[in-house]
Amino acid sequence: MSRRLSTIAGIFLLLVCGASAQAPSPEAMTAARKLVVTLKIADQYRTLLPQLLLKLRPVVAQDRPEIERDYDAMTATGSEIYAPFLASIIDQVAALYAASFTVDELRQIEAFYAQPAGQKFLAKSDALAQAGAQIGQDVSLKAADELKQRLIEALRQKGHKL
């Protein structure tokens, strides 16, 4: 899930930093919205919002039990609170994709992710990204240790005392 959180955070950053000056065509937006639905971006965002509400709880409730109870009651249904934000992210991510890819590319990407292999890739992508990052970290540590030893040995051969 961390890769998806990072992706969504990155999208937010891109959206805040600025969007394309030219608005995408309606056809591109339609294709991009279809891709956003297929990629289940709204579902990913829905999982983030309850975490956000939990982080806001101590700030808003200020350790006052009577406020905490009302806060919990107000946020229990959640979807009404963040429905406008959910619609906004779908539209903005669709606009980002529409500005980044041609209509044909959007359709090709959506076609892949709509297939069983694409859905399997989506389901496994977080675990694969984490495993890949771990492999990279492990190999980097091993390389650093080995390179350190080689460099120390080469410097010793040149007469340096290490």
C-alpha atoms as one frame of an Amber mdcrd trajectory, in Angstrom:
protein
   0.000   0.000   0.000   2.936   2.360   0.527   3.566   2.610  -3.213  -0.036
   3.608  -3.809   0.121   6.156  -1.014   3.282   7.551  -2.539   1.676   7.645
  -5.957  -1.355   9.497  -4.665   0.830  11.907  -2.701   2.876  12.494  -5.839
  -0.254  13.180  -7.832  -1.364  15.675  -5.199   2.017  17.394  -5.442   1.806
  17.604  -9.209  -1.692  18.998  -9.002  -0.683  21.612  -6.453   2.434  22.609
  -8.349   0.513  23.258 -11.519  -1.413  21.656 -14.290  -1.055  21.873 -18.026
  -1.984  25.274 -19.442  -4.093  23.710 -22.169  -7.248  21.877 -21.121  -7.498
  18.295 -22.420 -10.154  17.503 -24.988 -13.496  16.035 -23.855 -12.550  12.779
 -25.606  -9.257  12.634 -23.690 -11.052  13.362 -20.412 -13.568  10.585 -21.078
 -10.769   8.099 -21.794  -8.793   9.314 -18.773 -11.800   9.013 -16.426 -12.348
   5.456 -17.642  -8.680   4.699 -16.878  -8.980   6.277 -13.418 -11.955   3.998
 -12.689 -10.114   0.926 -13.985  -7.043   1.785 -11.893  -9.316   2.086  -8.845
  -7.780   5.398  -7.854 -10.964   6.399  -6.045 -10.732   3.219  -3.957  -7.132
   4.038  -3.059  -8.130   7.525  -2.005 -11.063   6.185   0.017  -8.593   4.141
   2.073  -6.482   7.228   2.758  -9.254   9.436   4.041 -10.121   7.429   7.167
  -6.439   7.595   8.098  -6.553  11.354   7.604  -9.630  11.618   9.818  -7.843
   9.613  12.534  -4.856  11.941  12.374  -7.116  14.974  12.617  -9.000  13.596
  15.627  -6.527  14.686  18.343  -6.066  18.095  16.708  -9.792  18.782  16.492
 -10.959  17.055  19.686  -8.096  18.411  21.839  -8.253  15.416  24.224 -11.780
  16.312  25.288 -13.940  13.158  25.550 -17.203  14.941  24.752 -15.734  16.310
  21.518 -14.124  12.964  20.686 -17.507  11.199  20.928 -19.158  13.736  18.627
 -16.169  13.690  16.279 -16.327   9.898  16.064 -20.070  10.022  15.377 -19.629
  12.658  12.667 -16.798  10.834  10.937 -18.183   7.293  11.277 -20.001   7.516
   7.962 -17.120   9.460   6.436 -18.249   9.294   2.838 -20.416  12.407   3.083
 -17.525  14.357   4.563 -15.051  13.615   1.812 -17.321  12.992  -1.182 -16.446
  16.375  -2.727 -12.737  15.632  -2.329 -13.178  12.204  -3.913 -14.893  13.720
  -6.959 -12.178  16.365  -7.143  -9.323  13.867  -7.112 -10.975  11.761  -9.808
 -11.385  14.808 -12.050  -7.901  16.146 -11.368  -6.138  12.814 -11.835  -8.114
  12.247 -15.038  -7.009  15.702 -16.237  -3.394  14.859 -15.355  -3.554  11.599
 -17.318  -5.372  13.281 -20.221  -2.641  15.917 -20.381   0.124  13.290 -20.191
  -1.105  10.748 -22.747  -2.857  10.771 -26.082  -6.413   9.463 -26.326  -5.102
   6.336 -28.048  -2.491   5.758 -25.324  -5.111   6.205 -22.607  -7.300   3.610
 -24.304  -4.376   1.183 -24.633  -3.400   1.605 -20.974  -7.001   1.186 -19.843
  -7.405  -1.895 -22.058  -4.371  -3.515 -20.434  -5.482  -2.786 -16.865  -9.031
  -3.930 -17.609  -7.736  -7.394 -18.584  -7.049 -10.099 -15.997  -3.287  -9.612
 -16.313  -3.651  -5.889 -15.688  -5.892  -6.463 -12.671  -3.414  -9.015 -11.335
  -0.607  -6.504 -11.824  -2.581  -3.873  -9.898  -3.284  -6.329  -7.089   0.373
  -7.338  -6.801   2.048  -4.015  -7.605   2.444  -2.863  -3.991   4.019  -6.125
  -2.877   6.240  -6.217  -5.960   7.370  -2.625  -5.414   8.195  -3.355  -1.782
  10.073  -6.536  -2.679  11.939  -4.711  -5.454  12.909  -1.919  -3.073  14.166
  -4.490  -0.558  16.210  -6.232  -3.251  17.719  -2.878  -4.237  18.545  -2.066
  -0.635  20.088  -5.501   0.016  22.208  -5.400  -3.154  23.301  -1.820  -2.416
  24.441  -2.765   1.090  26.331  -5.776  -0.217  27.886  -3.677  -3.001  28.893
  -0.958  -0.537  30.576  -3.484   1.761  32.387  -5.203  -1.085  33.438  -1.953
  -2.774  34.696  -0.586   0.541  36.893  -3.654   1.019  38.203  -3.490  -2.550
  39.002   0.217  -2.293  40.702  -0.201   1.081  42.807  -3.044  -0.314  43.742
  -1.029  -3.417  44.731   1.953  -1.260  46.812  -0.313   0.996  48.624  -1.641
  -2.067  49.516   1.950  -2.904  51.084   2.276   0.558  48.284   3.931   2.496
  47.738   2.744   6.037  44.042   2.166   6.668
